[in-house]
């Protein structure tokens, strides 16, 4: 039972490059989320999804895109990477938004130079 | 004012000590509350939910005071392995669905 799996674990991008952060979960959770965590800051929600085919913006969506074609997968796309996108990215999933906690992936450390 | 505020610490305590963390939240419409633990360079992991009546899980006790909009976490008999950052998390229902807000965390260092 893998839980939430994120790839890659580390990546260095040059300014203007693009990449996709992969996230997959095997718990049949409907809810999935992408967060970024900057040093000394709380986790900020980028995008979320309440089910396959449905996505919505969080607090800090600019510069990112997502898709949710299946229940299991929720990739995050960075177009035209900028230094401000240097961060640790966490994908999470949950059974319920209200009363259950989230299960997080192990994170992707992204540096944009 | 931040929606969720925590003392960043660090709290340096000897092994075996009792330590308490506090968290305040600004939105009275918040409905559910959690404590997460995050080890250095790792993902957050759910430690426990926080219920109005207070709840205990082994050495950990969580309390909620809705009137004061205050959440606490008490750790008894601290172990070296308790060293981590503890995140206070608050959930409220908005027009766009549930919104989970994470505090910036309180760092705990348990020493010999």
Interface residues (C-beta under 8 A of the other chain):
Chain A: X35 X40 X41 X42 X43 X45 X50 X56 X90 X97 X98 X99 X101 X102 X103 X104 X105 X106 X107
Chain B: X4 X8 X31 X32 X34 X36 X42 X43 X44 X45 X46 X49 X87 X91 X93 X96 X97 X98 X99 X100 X101 X102 X103 X104 X105
